Amino acid sequence: MRLTVHVKDAHKETQIKKNADGQEKKITRLMTTLSFSGVEESDLQTILSSIQENKQGTPVKHYFSNEKTPGLARVRANKQQ
């Protein structure tokens, strides 16, 4: 299963990237949603406590979902005959 955790007071990460013109631009990322794949329900408390220990934020809400590969269509394509 996949575990998705929403956090508050998330750590801000600032990166410097160059655009096509060669100019530098600062980008600030705020990771408020964390996702873990291949998780069992018994691992929940360990993961939630490790999020706080690593100072990634305070878990607010979490839920389990079926393991699905991101980017693949969820709807069956119509076959033309």
C-alpha positions as CSV (number, residue, x, y, z in Angstrom):
1,M,0.0,0.0,0.0
2,R,0.9,3.6,-0.3
3,L,0.8,6.0,2.7
4,T,0.2,9.7,2.1
5,V,0.9,12.1,5.0
6,H,-0.1,15.8,5.1
7,V,2.1,17.9,7.4
8,K,1.9,21.4,8.8
9,D,5.0,23.6,9.7
10,A,6.8,21.9,6.8
11,H,10.5,22.7,6.2
12,K,11.1,25.2,3.4
13,E,13.8,24.3,0.9
14,T,15.4,27.0,-1.3
15,Q,17.1,26.1,-4.5
16,I,18.8,28.2,-7.2
17,K,18.1,27.2,-10.8
18,K,19.3,28.7,-14.0
19,N,16.8,29.4,-16.8
20,A,17.4,29.1,-20.6
21,D,18.9,32.7,-20.6
22,G,21.5,31.7,-17.9
23,Q,19.9,33.9,-15.3
24,E,19.7,32.5,-11.7
25,K,16.3,32.2,-10.1
26,K,15.5,31.2,-6.5
27,I,12.8,28.6,-6.0
28,T,11.3,27.9,-2.6
29,R,9.7,24.5,-2.2
30,L,7.3,23.7,0.7
31,M,6.8,19.9,1.1
32,T,3.4,19.6,2.8
33,T,2.5,16.2,1.4
34,L,4.7,13.2,1.8
35,S,4.2,9.8,0.1
36,F,5.6,6.5,1.0
37,S,5.3,3.4,-1.2
38,G,5.3,-0.3,-0.1
39,V,4.1,0.4,3.4
40,E,2.3,-1.9,5.8
41,E,-0.3,-0.6,8.3
42,S,2.0,-1.8,11.1
43,D,4.7,0.7,10.0
44,L,2.4,3.7,10.5
45,Q,3.6,4.9,13.9
46,T,7.2,4.4,13.0
47,I,6.9,6.6,9.9
48,L,4.9,9.3,11.7
49,S,7.5,9.6,14.4
50,S,10.4,9.6,12.0
51,I,8.7,12.6,10.2
52,Q,8.8,14.6,13.4
53,E,12.3,13.4,14.3
54,N,13.7,14.5,10.9
55,K,12.0,17.9,11.3
56,Q,9.9,17.5,8.1
57,G,6.8,18.9,9.8
58,T,4.0,17.8,12.1
59,P,1.7,15.1,10.7
60,V,-1.9,16.4,10.5
61,K,-3.7,13.8,8.4
62,H,-2.7,10.5,6.8
63,Y,-4.4,7.8,4.7
64,F,-3.6,4.5,3.0
65,S,-4.4,3.8,-0.7
66,N,-3.8,1.1,-3.2
67,E,-0.4,1.1,-4.8
68,K,-0.8,2.7,-8.3
69,T,1.9,3.7,-10.6
70,P,1.8,7.5,-11.1
71,G,1.3,8.8,-14.6
72,L,-0.7,5.8,-15.9
73,A,-4.3,6.2,-17.1
74,R,-6.8,5.0,-14.6
75,V,-9.5,4.5,-17.2
76,R,-9.6,1.8,-19.8
77,A,-9.0,3.1,-23.3
78,N,-11.8,2.5,-25.9
79,K,-10.7,-0.1,-28.6
80,Q,-11.8,0.7,-32.1
81,Q,-12.6,-2.3,-34.4
